[in-house]
Amino acid sequence: MGFMDDAKETAEAVGDKIKDTWEDTTDRVGDKVDEMKADADVKKAEAERDSVKTRNSIKEELRESS
């Protein structure tokens, strides 16, 4: 029965390795998604900042021309 025991242990080791690889891949994908969301939030905030600056600049020009 030594051969069967060895085969069982090998199969379990391979299964564990596949599981670990899957978990690592899932974590990496999740990290990339989080990174992309953060980048999107930054771009949104920068666009809002630029919009406010432009709006304030236009208001200031209108005040000065009055």
C-alpha positions, 0 to 999 in steps of 0.5 A, a space after each residue: 500500500 506504499 504506492 497508494 499512500 505516496 500517490 495520495 500524499 502527492 495528490 494532496 500536495 498538488 491540490 494544496 499548491 493549486 489552492 495556494 496559487 488560486 488564492 494568490 491570483 485572487 489576491 493579486 486581482 483584488 489588489 489591482 481592482 483596488 488600485 484601479 478604483 483608487 486611481 479613478 477616485 484621484 482622477 475624479 477628485 482632480 477633475 472636480 478641483 479643476 472644475 472648481 478652479 475654473 468656475 472660481 476664475 470665471 466668477 472672479 473675472 466677472 467681478 473684476 469687469 463689473 
